Amino acid sequence: MQQNQPLDVQRFIDESKFSVFQWIVFAISFFVILIDGFDTAAIGYIAPSLINEWHITKPDLAPVLSAALAGLAVGAILIGPIADRLGRKYLLCGMVFLFGLSSLVSASSANLAELVMWRFVTGLGLGAAMPLAVTLANEFAPTRRRALLTSAMFTGFPLGAAWGGFVSAWMIPQWGWRSVLELGGILPMCLAVIMLVLLPESVRHMVTRGAAPERIRAVLRKISSSVGEATEFVLGEKVRVVSQKDQGKSGVALVLSSSYIVGSTMLWLTYGMGIVIFYALINWMPILLKDAGINPKTALLVTSLFPLGGVGAIFFGFLMDRFNANRVIMLGYLATAVFVYMIGQAAGNIGWLVATVFVGGAIMNTTQTSMPALAANFYPTAGRATGVAWMMAIGRVGAVAAPFLVAELQRRHFTFDEIFAVLAIPGIIAAMALFIKNKSHPESAPELKPVKA
């Protein structure tokens, strides 16, 4: 390799064989997301035991059920700008250790108030760790497989949530509900130690922050020895045309800049609309199906089919790497709207209902799970952590709005099919938002930005 030429970091990653080192980065990131999914869902699995042991009512559980969600939003909002300034590795290790430690401490809670407090702290770590893991993994991915690998990694969340259900069903009868939180604490704390040893800092972030050349070379050499003794580096990434006043911005300033604000807003709106559909159906579908004449046990089983399809994001990632990613996900949201509407028409036929719920859930979860990869590819290195984290944080407003939306529709005496017709609308809004994003930010050729390190 010629040493008098700046080394294009992304081209180096693209042209090198996908190394064992990169597989380690992606495996660790996958396990972060997996355990994140387990810890996020854990409170739902132990809720019946809390009612029995502490003699509380279902409404009393509302604060503890929402505490982690609130923490998730706050953690994601705060961590992005910090990570774009200070780096990914040590913050990610710290946040994983934080949500592990707080989960472990929450297992010793003596009352509901203590559990609410520690679940909020757990949520802070969970909300910060997820976008950091997505960002770090994305920045070590070759361009041709970036969306596929990022989406595949993010399937760890639904898998972790599902795995938690099986584990909890086995552990609670033997050791009680506290054992689930203890497991949810020990696993991430052990993982954080492993990460501290094996996980690198993002080489792209080091280039943007002007790190010492030897630090950058040390990481790149783990990918391929062909890095040589390069002392100057450039980032061959898709840098969108920006106005002169926006050049050089990073973090929040970049995400909210005039050159990115339309795309940022559309990402927030899209992710939020997907969250509305997910939480509205997960929280209300058993009740709505029961009201439609289906027995409660069958209603619960049918509802449980809805979140099973998140692993389909691997297929969407494959498509996103080969076609316009905005259009791929846009079609996913349109298909989601169609199937949500069809659920409302299927209450009288249990076989058709099962099929529409399962297929609609698979499409919806696949589409929603692909959004972090879309956001990670949209923002340049200087604002990627903030962009991904803020999309996930602001979009979670939909989790708060969804239950109230369905409650208001029921208060107004909407019928079963009318409620699902209304719930299909967010899918259409999400697709329209991506259409606007695609028009406002057309794909551009990579622009090299020399950075002397």
N, C-alpha and C positions, 0 to 999 in steps of 0.2 A: 504494500500500500504506500502511495506517495505521501511523505510527511509534510511537504510544503503546501499541501492543500488542506483546507478546513475539512474536518470529518463530519459528514452529515449523519447525525445520530439516528434519525428515523430510517434513512436508507441503509445504514449499517445493520439495524435490527431487521429490516425487511429482507436483506440479502443474505443474512446469516441463517444457518440451520437453527430451527427452534430447539434451544438447548435444554439440558436437564435443569440448569439454573432457572430458566424461565418457567419450566413446569413447576418447580418448587414455589416460585412466586405465586403462580396461579392456584396451586393446591392450597397454600396457606390462606390466600384471599378467599377461596371457596369455603374453607372451614370457618373463617371469620363470619361469613354470611350465614353458613349453616347453623352455627351456635347462636348467632344473632336471631335467626328465625325461631330456634328453640326457646330462647329466653323471652322473646317478645310474646310468644303464645303460651308460655308456662302458666301465667296467672289464670288464663281461662280453664286450664286443666285442673287446677287446684281449687277453683271457686266453689264447687259443691262441698268439698271438705271444709272450707272456711265457714260456710253456712252452718254445717253440722257442729263443728267444734266451738265456734264462737257465738252460736245462737243468734245470728244476724239475719236480716231479711235480704231479699234480692236487691231492692233499691239501695241498701246499705253498701253493696258491692261497687256501685257506680264510681266512686272516687278511686278505688284501688284499680279498677279496670281501665280507667282513663289516665291514671297517673303516669304510666310508662309512655303512653301516646303523647302526653304533653311534654315529657322529657325528651322523647324522640325528636319532636319539632324544635325544641330549644337547642338541643345538642347539635342538630344538623345546621341550624342557622348560624351558630357560633363557630363551628369548627372549620367551615370552608375558608373564610378569609384568613384564619390563623394558619391553616395548612398551606395556602398559597404563598404565605410569607416565610414560614419556618420549615416547611417540608412535610413529608407524609409518614415516614417510618416511625419515628419516636412518638408522634401523636397517636398513630394507629395502635402501637403497642400499649401506650398509656390508656387509651380509651377502652381497649379490650380488657385490660387488667381492671379498670374502673368498674365496668359493668359486671365483671366476674366477682369482684370483691363485694360490691353492693348487693348482688344477688345472694351471695353467701351470708352476708350480715342479715339480709331480709328474712332468711330462714329462721332466725331467732326472734322475730318480732312477737311481742306479747299481746299486741292489740292491733286494731285496724289502722289507727293513726300512724303507728310506727311502720306498718307495711306500706301504707300510701307514700310516706316519705322516702323509704328506700326503693320503692318501685319507680319513683320519679328520678332518683339518682341513677338507677339502673337504666332508665330510658335515656338519660343524658349520654351515657356511654354508648348505648345501642345506636342512638341517632347519629352520633359522631363517627362510629366505627364503620358503618355500612358505606357511606359515600367515600370515605378514605380508602377502603379496600377496593371499591370500584375504580377509583381514580388511579391508584397505584398499579393495579393489574392492567388497566387500559394503557398506561404509559410504558409498559414493557411488551406490548403486543405488536406484532407485525401488522402493517396496514391492511393486508389482504385478509387477515383473520381477526381483526380487532373486535368487530361487533359480535362475531360468533363466540369468541373466547369470553368477552365481557358478559354476554347474555348467558352463556353456559355457567359461568361462575355465579351469576345472580340466581340461578335455579336452586342454589343452596338454601335460600330463604324458605320457599314452600316445603322443600324436603325436610328442613330442620323443624318447621312447625308440625309437619305430619309425623316425623320421627318422635317428636316430643309427646305426641298423643299416645303412641304405642308404649313408650318408655314409662310415661306417667301411669298408664293403666296397669302396668306391671309393678311399679315401685310403690304407689300409694297404698294398696292393700297390705303390703309387707312392712313398709317403714314410715308411712304417713306422708302428708303433703309437703312437709319441710324438706324431705329428701330430694324432691324435684328441684327446689330452689338451691339446695346444696350442690347438686350435680351441675346445675346451671351456673354455679359460681366457680367450682373447681376446674371444670373444663376450660373456660376462657382464661383463667389465671395461668394454667399450665401452658396453654397456647401462646400467651403473651411472652412467656420466657423463651419459648422456642422461636418465636418471631424475632425477638431481640437479637438472637444469634444468627438466624438464617436469612432474615429479610433485609434487602438493601434499601437505601434511599432511592427515590426516583431519579434516574440519570437525567431525565428531561428537566426535572426541577433543578437539579444541580447546575445544569448548563444555563438556565435562565437566571439563576442567582449568582453566577460567576464563581462556582466552586473551583478549588485547585484542580488542575489538569490530572494530577496523579490519582485523585479520588474518582474522577470520572472514568479514567482509563481502567482503574481497578475493577469497577463494576462491569464495564463493557468487555473486559478480558474474560469474565466469567461466561459471557455469551459466545465470544469467539476470540482467539488469540490474534486474529488479523487486524486488531485495532492498532497494533504497533505502538509508536511513541507520539501519537498526535497531541498537539498542544493547543489547537484551536478547533472549536466545535460550532456547528450550526444545527438548527432544528428545522428539518424539512417537513413541516406540518402544514395542514391547510389553514392558512391565516387569512381570514376574510378581509375584504377591502374595508378599511376603516377611515374615518375622517382624521384629519391631521391632529385635531385636539384630543382624539382618543388614543393616539399612538403612545405606547409605553405604559398604558394603564394595566393594572393587575387586580385580582381579587374582586371585591365588591364594585370598585370603580369600573372595571372592565365589564362585568356582568350587567351593570346598570347603565353603561355608556350608550350614547345615541346609536352607535354602530351595532349593538347587541340587544338593546332593550326590547325590540319587537320579538325577536326569537326567544329571549328569556321569558317574556310574558306569555307567549304561546306555549312554551314548555310547561310553565306553571299551570296554565289553564288546562292543558291536555292531561297532565298527571292528576290534577285535582278532579277532573271529570271521571277519570278511571277509578279513583278512590271512592267517589260518590256511588258509582255502580257497585263496586265490590262490597263496601260496608252496608249499603242499603239492602243488598240481597242476602248477605251473610247474617245480618242481624234480624231481618224482618221476614225472610222467606218462610221459615217454619210456621210463623204466626199466620202469614197470608195464605199459605197452603192449607193450614188447619181451618181457617175461615172459609176456604173454598170447598170444604167438605172432605178433605183428605185426613185420615187418622194421624194423630201426632207422631207416632213412631215412624210411619212412612214419610211424613213431612220432614222429619229430622234426617232420615237416610237420604232422601232426595237432595236436601240442602247440602249434605256432606259431599255430594258429587261435584259441587260447583268449584271448589278451589283446587281440584286435582291436576289441572292441566298446565301449571306453571313451567314444567320442564319442556314444553313445546317452544319456549323461548330460544332453545338451541337451533330449531329450524328457522325461526325468524331471524336469528343472528346470521345464519347462512345466507338468507335472502338479502339482509341488509348490507352484507359485504359485497354483493353482486349487483344490486339494484339501488335505486334511490330510497334510502332508509326512511325518509319522511313518508313516502308513498306506501311503502310496505306496512308501516304501523298505521297509517291513515286507513288503509283497507281493513286492517284488523279491528279498528274501532267501529267502522261502518258495519262489519260483520257482527260485532258485538251488539250493536244497536238492533240489528235484525233479529238475532236470537233472543235478546231480552224481550223484545216485543212478542216473539213467538211463544215464549214461556207463558205469557198472559193469555194466549189463545189455547193452551194445551191442558188446562186444569181438568177437563172432563175425560182425558185419555191418559192413564197413568204411564203407559209405555211411551207415548209421544212426549209426555212431560219429562220422563227420565232422560230421554235422548236429547231433548232441547237444553235441559239444564246442564248435562254433561258436556255437550259440544259447545254450548254458549260459554260455559265456565272455562273450558280449555282455551277457547279463542280469546276471551277477556283477560285471563291470567297471563297467557302468552304475550299478548299485546302490552299489557301493563308492565310485565317483567322486562320487556325490551326497552323501556323508556330510559333507564340509567345509561345504557350503551349509547342511545341516541344523544343524550345530553353530553356524555363524555366526549363524543366525537365532534360535537358542535363547538365547544369552547377550546381555545388554545391552552397550552400548559399554564400560562400565567393566571388563568382564571378558572381552570377545570375543576378544582376541588370545590370552590365556591359555587360554581354553576350547578354541579351535580347535587351538592348538599342543599342548596336553596330550592331547587326544583322539588326535591323530596320533602323538604320541610314545609314550604308554602303550599304544596299540593295536599298536605295532610289536613288542611282546613276542610277538605272534602269529607274526611272521616268524622268531623264534628257536625257538618251540615247534613250528612246522609240520614241519620236517624230522625232528625227533625223534619226532613222533607217527607218521608213516608208517614210519619205521625200526622203531619198536616193534611196529607192526602186522605188518610183514614178519617180524620176529623171532618173533612168535607164530604165524606161518604162516597169516595171514588170506588168503583167496582174493581175486582181483581184484575181484569184485563186492562182497565183504564190506568191503574197504578203502574203496571208494567209498561204500558205505552209511554207514560211520563218518564219512567226510568230508562227508556231507550234514548231519550233526548240527549242526555250527557254524552252518549257515544257519538252522536252526530256533531255535537259541539266540539268534542275532542278532535274529530276528523277535520272539521272546518279550521280549527286552530292550527293543525299541522299543515293544512293547505296554505294558510296565510304565512306560516313560518317558511315554508318551501319557496313561496313567491318572493318573500322579503329577503331571504338569505340563500340565493342560488349557490350551488356548489361551485367552488373555484379551484383553480390549479394551485398546488403547493407553492408557497413563497418562502425561500430560504432566508432565515434571519441569523446573520453571523453573531456569535457571542464568544468573545475571547475569555477563556477560563484560565 
